[in-house]
Amino acid sequence: MTLERRLALAAFWLIGILFTPAVRAQEREGPIEVHHVHGLAIDRDDPEIILVATHTGLVRFRPRVRPEWVGEHRFDLMGFTADSNDAKSYYASGHPDVGTYAREAVGNLGLLVSRDGGRTWQSVALKGHADFHALTYSPGGSRLYGWNVAGQAGLYRISTKTWTVERLRAEGLTGVLALSASPDESGVLLAGAMHGLSISRDGGQVWRSVDALPAGAPVTAVSYHLTDPRLIYAYVHAPGKGLMRSSDGGTAWEPTGFSSGPKTPVIALAVGPKDHVVVATTGSDLLRSYDGGRSWKKVLEQGRTGAGGR
């Protein structure tokens, strides 16, 4: 084992010693605060339930119940997405918790799958190699698309039936912040990126800019509706923009009137069923709308529950 690896392991063990009592106390009671949100999903069976992927595990929000951990895993979910065909299936990527890292010395978890609503996870591809910071499930061919920032970085396509992995050439795609696949069999993909919103109609090989949104403005989050391929929301981090809505599959866009401010852009977004929209910001605010983004209620304010409506 190299000196660098020994030092890294020692540092992780020290972090574990310092923070384990606090984490265990929090696990007994449920999370007191929720920070570093990386992904969102609305439960298909019960849309009142929100699943939030965080730096320290998966958290579930239910009405009139304090936030609660899902399962026993506390890994860093850098990428997270739901299976649109199976309400109990989720996919994730990221980094292990302290104990797992110390035992296995694996820095990147690759692709993980849960078939029981996030209670347990198993590694299915690219363990130790890939760190997907954006993931989306496409029912067109039952595939996952992930933007990897580690090793051979770029866009990957993975079959959820065989776990076959392809690294795509992804012509015209850079600086990806979010991915979303159409909920129908068309296989159309959208990517929010530092330079704007891009679209692919050939399974991720070639990408073109969505001209109806401003070029050069970061699109920090994007999501198709759970069942309607015509309805899309995207967060444009630029003055006068904020959360944008398209009801024709991305040709025309209109502002919803919601903006999280210049310093805390929306980092995750989930849409549907019906007119449900949920957003999370880099400032650890979590908000939901029942009317397509016209009015909002805060679920979390700076990571804390008990906020009022908005």
C-alpha positions, -999 to +999 in steps of 0.1 A: +000+000+000+014+034-010+020+062+015-007+083-001-032+055+003-022+049+040-026+087+047-060+087+030-072+057+050-060+073+082-079+105+074-111+086+067-108+067+100-102+099+119-133+114+103-153+083+113-141+085+149-150+121+152-184+120+136-198+085+142-215+093+175-233+122+160-243+102+129-256+073+150-276+096+172-291+112+141-299+077+126-319+068+157-340+099+155-340+105+117-320+133+100-323+166+118-309+186+089-305+177+053-277+192+032-257+187+000-287+175-021-277+159-054-309+144-067-347+141-062-375+117-070-413+117-064-427+084-054-448+070-082-472+051-059-476+081-035-467+115-049-467+130-014-435+112-008-402+128-019-369+110-020-338+132-016-303+119-025-277+136-003-240+136+006-247+111+034-275+088+022-311+087+009-337+106+029-375+102+026-400+130+032-436+122+041-464+145+052-465+151+090-435+128+095-400+140+103-374+133+075-362+097+077-333+077+064-340+050+038-320+019+046-287+017+064-264+029+036-248+063+041-228+067+010-225+099-010-252+098-038-236+121-063-259+108-090-294+095-085-325+087-107-357+067-105-368+039-129-399+052-146-412+017-152-407+004-116-417+024-085-392+005-063-362+007-085-335+035-082-301+040-096-272+059-080-235+066-081-210+084-059-185+077-031-186+052-001-192+060+035-162+060+058-165+024+069-168+010+033-139+031+021-117+019+049-126-018+043-124-018+005-104+013-004-128+020-033-131+057-041-158+055-068-188+033-065-196+031-102-233+023-109-255+010-081-291-003-082-318-007-056-349-029-063-365-023-029-371+015-028-336+024-017-333+001+014-305-020-001-281-014-030-258-035-051-229-026-075-237-036-111-210-018-132-178+002-132-171-001-095-139+018-087-139+036-120-170+057-126-184+086-107-217+096-123-227+131-113-258+130-135-280+100-142-313+094-160-334+064-169-348+061-204-377+036-211-366+036-247-346+004-246-345+003-208-312+022-206-294+045-182-274+075-193-247+088-170-222+117-170-190+104-156-164+128-141-138+102-132-112+082-152-125+080-188-149+109-183-179+115-205-213+102-214-221+065-208-251+043-218-259+013-197-285-014-203-305-021-172-312-057-185-277-068-192-256-040-176-237-037-208-217-004-208-210+019-237-190+051-237-206+074-262-189+100-284-215+126-273-206+150-300-213+186-289-218+178-253-196+193-225-199+206-189-230+185-180-248+194-148-281+174-153-296+147-176-333+138-183-348+113-207-382+115-223-407+092-205-419+077-237-401+052-261-386+080-283-353+079-264-349+117-266-325+131-241-319+165-225-288+178-208-285+209-187-249+222-190-227+252-182-234+265-217-272+260-218-296+232-227-288+205-252-309+178-269-301+144-284-324+124-306-301+095-315-294+079-281-268+104-269-243+103-298-249+138-312-262+168-293-276+202-304-284+233-285-320+241-276-321+276-292-353+287-274-333+291-242-304+316-239-270+303-251-242+306-225-265+306-195-260+275-172-290+251-170-284+236-136-314+212-136-338+197-161-366+172-159-393+157-181-427+151-165-430+116-151-455+105-179-460+135-203-431+139-229-444+173-239-440+188-204-404+198-194-390+220-167-355+235-167-337+259-143-318+286-162-293+303-138-295+338-154-312+371-145-349+372-154-350+334-161-351+309-132-374+279-136-387+276-171-415+254-185-422+240-219-455+223-228-446+213-263-416+191-259-390+219-257-398+241-287-412+270-267-405+280-231-421+304-206-410+314-171-429+300-141-419+331-120-398+311-096-362+319-090-340+307-061-317+337-063-282+345-078-262+325-052-283+294-046-294+279-080-317+249-082-295+218-083-322+191-086-357+189-100-385+163-102-418+166-120-451+147-119-475+131-115-502+156-123-489+191-116-464+182-089-430+199-091-402+196-065-369+216-065-338+216-043-313+244-042-276+246-035-286+264-003-304+233+010-339+246+004-365+221-007-397+233-022-427+217-038-456+230-060-489+213-066-499+236-095-471+234-120-449+260-104-473+289-098-472+286-060-447+269-037-444+255-002-411+251+016-404+216+028-368+225+039-353+259+046-315+258+046-317+221+054-341+224+083-378+214+085-406+234+098-406+262+072-438+278+063-455+280+030-446+303+002 
